[in-house]
Amino acid sequence: TRTYNNLTSGATYYFRVYTTAAGTGSNPSRWGFTVCVTSNDDCSNATNIVPGSTINYGSVYGASASGGITVGCATGNPNDDVWYKFTAVASYATITLRTIGSDLTSSGAMLQVFSGDCTTQSSIACGKGIVNIPSGLVAGSTYYIRVYSSGTGQAGFTMANSSFRISVTPSAPVVVNSGRMNEVYHQTILSS
């Protein structure tokens, strides 16, 4: 595995794949390799999420630490983060990770939400796999989401096992604690 950091966004890079050994006669179609490019490794290249939609191909595989980030409520070791952003459509939102790969699950899939821009961030919420912000967002403002594994490093991680789906819903989930409405609410959720 090779990791290259501090590359310039938008620049073209070339790499050569070769062998230093003589051919062994094995089938060349079995000489596979994967190139992983993490384009949203820094806040300034955050991938946009439209509230109410899901991005199905997130991953922290190959991601590096972002320097100068406010710790705020972050826990663990955010040394492999990727970034997303959304424009609030209401004063509340829920950010959810789903279909989390096994390596990321065991390490701890973490979320941190920031207000401000990439240079003047303020940490406003954190969570493991889900963040519910019941109030305080400003409709029309952009918020940044940092996704990271709380464990140290990525030893043993693979692309598939460090993947996730991320979604932003414009409304916080309804909480019903008791009574007949609670039964109807749970029946509806279970039957979806």
ZANU-794884 format. One line per 3 residues: number of its first residue (from 1); their letters; for each residue x, y, z of N, C-alpha, C. Coordinates in pm, 1 decimal. Example, Ala and Ser with C-alpha at 12.3 -4.5 7.8 and 13.67 -1.06 7.14 Angstrom:
2
1) as) 1319.0 -569.0 780.0 1230.0 -450.0 780.0 1320.0 -330.0 780.0  1285.0 -225.0 708.0 1367.0 -106.0 714.0 1290.0 3.0 787.0
END
This chain:
192
1) trt) 83.6 -118.5 0.0 0.0 0.0 0.0 87.6 124.1 0.0  52.8 218.6 -83.2 122.2 346.7 -88.1 21.1 456.5 -60.8  57.5 553.7 20.0 -27.3 668.4 46.3 50.8 794.0 12.7
4) ynn) -9.8 883.5 -62.8 53.1 1009.7 -99.1 -31.7 1122.8 -42.7  28.9 1206.4 38.6 -40.5 1318.5 100.0 3.4 1449.1 35.2  -66.8 1555.1 69.0 -34.5 1691.4 25.2 -36.7 1707.8 -126.6
7) lts) -124.4 1633.2 -193.8 -140.5 1649.2 -337.8 -230.2 1770.0 -363.1  -217.4 1830.1 -479.3 -295.0 1948.2 -513.7 -424.4 1907.0 -582.5  -535.6 1955.8 -529.0 -666.3 1926.6 -587.4 -671.8 1979.7 -730.2
10) gat) -722.1 1899.7 -821.5 -735.2 1938.8 -960.9 -611.9 1911.1 -1045.2  -499.8 1878.2 -981.5 -376.5 1848.3 -1056.2 -383.2 1705.5 -1108.8  -311.2 1679.1 -1217.4 -304.5 1544.9 -1274.1 -176.3 1477.3 -1226.0
13) yyf) -190.1 1354.8 -1180.1 -76.3 1277.2 -1134.5 -72.6 1146.3 -1211.7  46.5 1101.0 -1245.6 64.8 975.2 -1316.6 142.2 879.5 -1226.2  111.2 752.8 -1235.1 188.8 654.2 -1161.6 208.4 532.2 -1249.9
16) rvy) 311.9 460.2 -1221.9 349.1 344.2 -1302.4 334.3 218.8 -1217.7  272.8 118.6 -1274.7 259.2 -10.9 -1209.0 342.7 -109.3 -1289.8  435.8 -176.8 -1222.0 525.7 -267.6 -1293.5 577.0 -375.2 -1198.8
19) tta) 644.3 -472.1 -1255.2 707.7 -576.3 -1174.3 858.3 -572.6 -1198.1  931.6 -609.8 -1096.2 1077.3 -615.3 -1111.1 1124.0 -758.9 -1130.6  1029.9 -851.1 -1129.4 1062.7 -993.0 -1145.6 1024.7 -1037.4 -1286.8
22) agt) 1085.8 -1145.5 -1331.7 1051.2 -1203.2 -1461.2 910.9 -1261.8 -1453.4  841.4 -1260.0 -1565.3 707.9 -1318.4 -1570.7 707.7 -1464.0 -1527.9  604.2 -1504.7 -1459.3 597.8 -1642.4 -1409.9 501.4 -1727.5 -1489.1
25) gsn) 439.3 -1668.2 -1587.2 345.8 -1745.2 -1667.3 205.0 -1745.6 -1611.0  183.4 -1683.4 -1495.3 46.9 -1681.0 -1442.8 -38.3 -1585.7 -1525.4  -165.0 -1599.7 -1515.4 -260.8 -1524.9 -1594.5 -256.8 -1375.9 -1558.6
28) psr) -222.4 -1287.3 -1654.2 -215.1 -1143.7 -1624.4 -347.8 -1084.5 -1578.0  -459.9 -1145.8 -1612.4 -588.5 -1091.6 -1569.1 -605.9 -1101.1 -1417.7  -520.3 -1178.3 -1351.1 -528.1 -1192.4 -1206.2 -433.3 -1095.7 -1134.9
31) wgf) -367.6 -1010.4 -1209.1 -276.9 -913.1 -1149.7 -354.3 -784.8 -1121.6  -441.7 -787.3 -1025.7 -529.2 -673.7 -998.0 -471.8 -577.9 -895.3  -516.2 -456.7 -901.6 -481.3 -356.5 -801.8 -594.7 -255.2 -796.1
34) tvc) -599.9 -180.9 -687.1 -703.5 -80.6 -666.8 -637.9 53.8 -641.0  -688.7 155.2 -705.7 -643.4 291.2 -680.1 -755.7 361.2 -604.9  -724.9 409.1 -486.7 -823.8 476.8 -403.4 -788.9 624.5 -395.5
37) vts) -879.6 708.4 -440.1 -859.2 852.2 -433.5 -964.8 909.6 -339.9  -920.3 972.0 -233.7 -1011.3 1032.6 -137.4 -1012.6 1182.2 -164.1  -1110.6 1227.7 -242.4 -1113.2 1367.8 -284.5 -1165.7 1461.1 -177.2
40) ndd) -1241.3 1409.0 -80.3 -1297.0 1494.4 24.5 -1220.8 1477.1 155.7  -1089.4 1461.2 146.4 -1002.6 1439.3 261.6 -981.2 1566.6 343.2  -1011.5 1682.3 285.9 -997.2 1809.6 355.5 -1129.5 1885.4 351.5
43) csn) -1150.2 1970.5 450.8 -1273.0 2048.8 460.1 -1299.0 2128.7 332.8  -1195.3 2186.7 275.0 -1212.8 2270.3 156.0 -1265.2 2192.7 35.3  -1256.0 2060.0 37.4 -1308.0 1976.1 -70.8 -1426.9 1892.7 -25.4
46) atn) -1500.9 1942.8 72.3 -1615.5 1869.1 126.2 -1716.9 1836.6 16.6  -1767.7 1714.3 20.7 -1870.6 1669.8 -73.9 -2006.2 1720.4 -27.5  -2082.1 1780.2 -118.3 -2212.8 1835.4 -83.7 -2318.1 1725.1 -70.5
49) ivp) -2400.1 1734.9 34.3 -2515.2 1645.8 52.6 -2639.7 1732.4 51.6  -2733.5 1700.7 -34.3 -2860.9 1771.4 -36.7 -2948.5 1710.3 72.2  -3000.8 1791.7 167.2 -3086.7 1735.7 272.4 -3202.5 1654.4 212.8
52) gst) -3224.1 1537.7 270.7 -3324.9 1445.5 220.5 -3267.7 1340.6 127.0  -3136.9 1347.5 99.3 -3074.2 1250.1 9.8 -2967.1 1170.8 83.8  -2914.0 1069.5 14.8 -2810.5 982.5 70.5 -2695.7 972.1 -27.6
55) iny) -2573.5 975.4 23.8 -2455.5 944.6 -56.8 -2417.9 801.7 -23.1  -2413.5 715.9 -123.7 -2399.0 571.9 -102.9 -2256.0 520.4 -104.9  -2156.6 604.7 -124.7 -2021.2 555.5 -148.0 -1915.4 624.0 -60.8
58) gsv) -1945.2 654.5 63.9 -1847.2 716.4 151.8 -1746.0 615.2 203.1  -1625.7 660.7 234.1 -1523.0 574.2 290.6 -1415.4 659.3 356.9  -1358.3 607.7 465.1 -1242.5 673.2 527.1 -1113.2 605.0 483.8
61) yga) -1122.0 506.3 395.3 -1003.9 433.7 350.4 -906.4 529.2 281.7  -783.1 532.1 327.8 -680.9 616.9 269.7 -687.2 762.2 313.2  -782.9 796.5 398.8 -795.3 935.3 444.3 -686.0 968.0 545.7
64) sas) -651.5 1095.0 553.3 -550.4 1139.3 648.9 -613.0 1239.5 745.8  -537.5 1277.3 846.6 -585.6 1372.9 946.3 -589.0 1513.0 887.3  -688.4 1589.1 926.6 -696.4 1730.1 888.0 -637.8 1813.1 1000.5
67) ggi) -541.4 1896.1 968.3 -474.7 1976.6 1069.8 -554.6 2100.0 1108.5  -536.1 2146.1 1231.4 -595.6 2270.4 1276.3 -745.0 2265.9 1300.4  -801.6 2148.0 1320.9 -945.6 2134.9 1340.3 -978.2 2146.1 1489.3
70) tvg) -1082.6 2221.1 1521.2 -1129.2 2234.8 1658.5 -1168.3 2098.5 1713.1  -1116.3 2062.7 1830.6 -1150.2 1933.3 1889.9 -1296.7 1930.8 1929.8  -1344.5 2034.7 1996.5 -1484.7 2041.2 2036.6 -1527.5 1915.3 2108.8
73) cat) -1633.8 1853.5 2062.5 -1688.9 1733.3 2125.8 -1632.1 1604.0 2068.0  -1534.9 1613.5 1977.5 -1478.7 1493.1 1913.7 -1413.0 1402.6 2017.9  -1431.9 1273.0 2001.2 -1367.9 1174.5 2088.1 -1288.3 1077.5 2002.6
76) gnp) -1200.1 1003.0 2065.6 -1118.4 907.8 1991.4 -1002.3 978.1 1924.8  -957.9 921.7 1812.8 -841.5 971.9 1741.9 -879.8 1003.1 1596.9  -923.5 1125.5 1568.7 -967.9 1159.5 1432.6 -851.4 1180.6 1336.5
79) ndd) -774.3 1073.7 1312.4 -657.0 1085.7 1225.1 -683.2 1035.0 1083.2  -809.4 1014.2 1049.1 -844.8 966.3 915.0 -985.1 1016.3 879.2  -996.8 1148.3 858.7 -1129.0 1205.9 838.0 -1158.3 1239.0 692.0
82) vwy) -1288.3 1236.8 659.8 -1338.9 1283.3 530.8 -1450.7 1382.7 559.8  -1480.0 1468.8 463.9 -1567.0 1584.3 487.7 -1686.7 1588.7 393.5  -1798.4 1635.4 449.2 -1923.0 1657.8 375.5 -1977.4 1793.1 420.5
85) kft) -2068.9 1847.8 342.9 -2134.2 1972.4 381.8 -2278.8 1969.2 335.3  -2362.6 2046.0 403.8 -2501.6 2059.2 362.4 -2549.2 2199.4 395.2  -2650.8 2243.4 323.4 -2714.2 2371.2 351.1 -2844.0 2340.6 424.1
88) ava) -2856.8 2393.7 545.8 -2974.1 2366.3 628.5 -3101.2 2419.6 562.5  -3207.9 2341.0 571.3 -3337.7 2384.5 519.8 -3434.5 2413.2 633.7  -3390.7 2386.4 756.2 -3471.3 2410.4 876.2 -3375.5 2435.5 992.4
91) sya) -3429.4 2456.8 1109.8 -3344.9 2481.9 1227.1 -3296.5 2352.3 1291.2  -3330.2 2238.5 1232.5 -3294.0 2108.6 1287.3 -3255.0 2013.9 1174.9  -3178.5 1910.8 1208.8 -3135.7 1811.7 1109.8 -3086.3 1687.3 1181.5
94) tit) -3085.8 1576.6 1109.0 -3028.1 1452.1 1157.4 -2930.9 1402.1 1052.0  -2809.1 1371.5 1094.6 -2706.6 1317.0 1005.2 -2685.2 1172.6 1047.3  -2693.5 1079.9 951.5 -2689.0 938.1 983.3 -2591.0 864.5 892.6
97) lrt) -2511.8 774.8 953.9 -2429.4 680.4 878.5 -2500.7 546.4 879.3  -2507.2 481.1 763.4 -2569.5 348.6 752.0 -2475.9 257.7 673.9  -2506.3 129.4 677.0 -2429.9 28.7 604.3 -2280.2 50.6 626.9
100) igs) -2242.8 58.6 752.4 -2104.6 87.1 790.2 -2021.8 -40.1 779.7  -1907.5 -33.3 712.7 -1818.2 -147.5 696.6 -1768.5 -199.5 830.8  -1729.4 -326.8 834.3 -1693.0 -392.8 959.7 -1571.3 -330.6 1028.4
103) dlt) -1468.9 -289.1 952.5 -1351.2 -226.7 1014.2 -1387.0 -92.4 1076.9  -1467.9 -13.8 1006.6 -1509.7 116.0 1057.7 -1603.0 99.2 1177.6  -1687.4 -2.8 1173.7 -1776.4 -29.1 1287.1 -1696.6 -63.5 1412.0
106) ssg) -1599.1 -153.9 1399.2 -1522.3 -194.8 1516.5 -1432.6 -82.8 1567.3  -1385.3 5.1 1479.6 -1302.2 118.0 1520.9 -1386.2 229.7 1582.1  -1509.8 241.9 1537.4 -1598.8 347.6 1585.9 -1621.6 453.6 1480.8
109) aml) -1734.5 447.8 1411.5 -1769.0 545.6 1308.1 -1822.6 671.4 1375.5  -1747.9 779.2 1365.8 -1781.7 902.3 1437.1 -1819.3 1014.5 1340.0  -1907.5 1102.9 1389.1 -1950.3 1221.8 1315.6 -1923.4 1344.9 1400.9
112) qvf) -1882.6 1453.3 1337.1 -1869.6 1582.2 1405.0 -1923.4 1687.8 1310.0  -2010.0 1775.7 1358.9 -2072.9 1878.8 1277.2 -2019.6 2015.6 1320.2  -1989.1 2099.9 1219.7 -1933.1 2232.3 1244.6 -2018.6 2339.7 1179.2
115) sgd) -2029.4 2453.4 1244.6 -2082.7 2573.5 1180.5 -1962.4 2656.8 1137.0  -1987.8 2760.0 1059.1 -1878.2 2843.5 1008.7 -1823.1 2786.6 879.9  -1710.5 2842.3 836.2 -1646.7 2788.7 715.8 -1523.6 2707.6 755.8
118) ctt) -1446.7 2664.4 659.4 -1333.5 2575.7 687.7 -1222.7 2643.0 767.7  -1220.4 2774.8 771.6 -1115.3 2844.0 847.1 -1162.7 2895.4 982.2  -1293.5 2906.0 1001.6 -1348.5 2957.3 1128.2 -1454.0 2863.2 1183.3
121) qss) -1417.8 2737.7 1198.1 -1514.2 2635.6 1240.5 -1545.7 2643.6 1389.2  -1669.5 2604.9 1419.4 -1711.6 2590.6 1557.9 -1783.9 2456.4 1568.2  -1732.1 2366.9 1651.8 -1791.5 2233.9 1667.9 -1925.8 2248.0 1740.2
124) iac) -2034.6 2196.2 1678.1 -2167.0 2211.7 1738.9 -2232.1 2079.9 1778.7  -2186.7 1966.5 1726.0 -2248.8 1838.4 1761.6 -2157.6 1723.3 1721.4  -2164.7 1614.3 1798.0 -2087.9 1493.5 1768.5 -2172.8 1371.6 1798.5
127) gkg) -2137.1 1258.5 1739.6 -2207.9 1135.3 1768.6 -2141.2 1016.0 1703.8  -2180.4 899.8 1749.7 -2130.5 774.4 1695.0 -2236.0 718.4 1600.6  -2216.1 738.7 1472.1 -2307.3 686.4 1370.6 -2427.6 774.0 1341.0
130) ivn) -2466.6 860.2 1435.8 -2581.9 948.5 1414.5 -2565.7 1074.3 1498.3  -2607.9 1186.9 1440.9 -2611.9 1313.6 1513.8 -2749.5 1373.8 1490.5  -2818.6 1403.8 1600.1 -2948.8 1468.8 1593.9 -2931.9 1610.7 1646.9
133) ips) -2958.9 1707.6 1562.0 -2952.2 1848.4 1603.1 -3096.5 1898.9 1607.7  -3157.6 1902.5 1728.0 -3300.1 1936.3 1738.1 -3332.2 2083.2 1716.2  -3235.1 2172.5 1728.4 -3260.0 2315.4 1707.3 -3126.7 2388.1 1694.2
136) glv) -3134.1 2513.1 1652.2 -3015.7 2597.0 1648.7 -2952.8 2618.3 1512.3  -2989.5 2539.1 1411.8 -2936.2 2561.5 1277.8 -3005.6 2681.2 1214.9  -2938.9 2746.3 1120.9 -2995.6 2860.1 1050.0 -3021.9 2817.1 906.2
139) ags) -3150.0 2818.0 866.7 -3186.0 2778.5 729.8 -3109.2 2865.5 630.9  -3049.7 2801.5 530.0 -2971.0 2870.7 428.7 -2821.3 2874.5 459.9  -2782.9 2838.5 583.1 -2641.3 2835.6 620.6 -2581.0 2699.5 588.9
142) tyy) -2450.8 2699.2 560.5 -2378.7 2575.9 529.1 -2314.0 2522.3 655.6  -2325.0 2390.3 674.8 -2265.3 2320.3 788.8 -2175.3 2210.2 734.8  -2066.1 2184.8 805.4 -1967.5 2085.1 763.4 -1973.4 1963.5 854.0
145) irv) -1957.9 1845.8 794.1 -1962.1 1719.0 866.6 -1827.8 1649.9 848.4  -1767.7 1611.9 958.4 -1643.4 1533.4 954.1 -1678.4 1390.7 995.6  -1642.1 1293.7 912.0 -1660.7 1151.8 942.3 -1522.0 1092.8 963.5
148) yss) -1504.2 1017.5 1073.7 -1373.7 958.5 1101.6 -1389.0 830.8 1183.2  -1283.7 750.7 1186.5 -1283.5 633.0 1274.9 -1215.2 675.6 1404.2  -1273.0 637.3 1518.0 -1218.6 684.5 1645.4 -1093.4 608.9 1688.5
151) gtg) -1064.6 494.5 1626.3 -943.1 419.3 1658.1 -820.7 483.6 1595.1  -704.1 439.7 1636.7 -579.3 493.3 1584.7 -540.3 422.7 1455.3  -516.1 500.2 1350.2 -468.8 444.9 1223.8 -572.2 361.6 1151.0
154) qag) -525.8 295.6 1044.2 -613.4 213.9 960.9 -555.5 75.3 938.0  -479.8 25.3 1033.0 -419.4 -107.1 1017.1 -527.0 -210.8 988.4  -513.9 -279.9 877.7 -608.7 -384.6 841.2 -730.9 -336.1 765.8
157) ftm) -751.0 -205.1 753.9 -867.6 -152.6 683.4 -861.7 -191.7 535.8  -977.0 -215.4 477.4 -990.8 -232.1 333.5 -1093.2 -130.5 284.4  -1098.8 -109.0 155.9 -1194.0 -13.8 99.6 -1337.1 -51.4 138.4
160) ans) -1373.8 -176.3 117.4 -1510.8 -219.3 145.9 -1543.5 -214.0 294.7  -1447.5 -248.7 379.3 -1475.0 -255.8 522.4 -1460.0 -122.7 594.9  -1428.4 -15.9 522.7 -1422.0 116.6 583.7 -1522.6 211.1 517.4
163) sfr) -1622.1 153.7 451.5 -1720.2 232.2 377.2 -1843.8 261.9 461.4  -1927.5 352.5 411.0 -2052.2 389.7 477.6 -2141.8 462.4 378.4  -2268.4 474.8 414.9 -2364.2 560.0 345.8 -2395.7 673.4 441.6
166) isv) -2406.6 795.1 392.6 -2435.4 909.7 478.5 -2556.7 985.3 424.9  -2643.5 1026.1 516.6 -2762.0 1101.7 476.8 -2787.3 1214.9 574.7  -2852.6 1318.1 523.9 -2896.0 1431.2 605.0 -3045.6 1443.6 583.9
169) tps) -3118.9 1439.8 692.6 -3262.7 1461.5 682.8 -3293.4 1597.0 742.4  -3382.9 1669.5 678.8 -3409.5 1805.3 724.7 -3482.0 1813.6 857.1  -3537.1 1704.4 903.3 -3609.4 1712.8 1029.8 -3557.8 1609.9 1128.5
172) apv) -3562.0 1646.7 1254.6 -3523.1 1554.7 1361.2 -3633.1 1450.1 1376.6  -3597.2 1326.4 1417.9 -3700.2 1225.0 1435.5 -3797.2 1261.9 1546.4  -3923.0 1223.6 1527.9 -4025.8 1246.2 1628.8 -4002.2 1149.5 1743.6
175) vvn) -4006.9 1200.5 1865.2 -3990.3 1115.4 1982.5 -4124.0 1106.0 2054.0  -4178.1 985.5 2060.9 -4303.8 961.0 2131.1 -4272.6 864.3 2243.8  -4298.3 906.6 2367.1 -4255.5 827.1 2481.8 -4361.3 736.2 2542.1
178) sgr) -4489.5 770.1 2531.7 -4588.3 686.0 2599.1 -4723.9 695.3 2531.9  -4815.2 607.1 2575.6 -4953.0 610.4 2529.9 -4975.7 539.9 2398.1  -5099.8 550.9 2350.5 -5142.2 485.4 2227.2 -5060.0 533.9 2107.1
181) mne) -5025.1 661.3 2103.9 -4946.6 714.9 1993.3 -4810.6 645.7 1985.3  -4752.3 612.3 2097.6 -4625.3 541.1 2099.8 -4640.0 406.2 2029.0  -4748.0 335.0 2052.6 -4770.2 205.6 1987.9 -4785.9 222.2 1836.8
184) vyh) -4863.0 321.6 1794.6 -4883.0 346.3 1652.2 -4749.9 385.7 1587.9  -4674.3 472.4 1655.1 -4545.5 516.4 1602.7 -4452.5 397.4 1582.2  -4438.9 309.9 1681.0 -4349.3 194.8 1669.1 -4398.5 96.0 1563.9
187) qti) -4530.4 79.6 1549.7 -4582.1 -8.3 1445.6 -4547.0 46.6 1307.5  -4557.5 176.6 1291.5 -4525.3 237.2 1163.1 -4378.1 218.0 1129.9  -4291.6 240.8 1226.2 -4147.3 223.5 1203.4 -4114.1 79.4 1170.5
190) lss) -4172.5 -13.5 1242.6 -4143.0 -154.2 1219.8 -4193.3 -203.0 1084.1  -4300.5 -143.6 1034.5 -4355.8 -193.0 908.4 -4294.9 -124.6 786.6  -4212.5 -25.6 805.7 -4152.0 46.7 691.2 -4053.5 -41.1 619.3
END
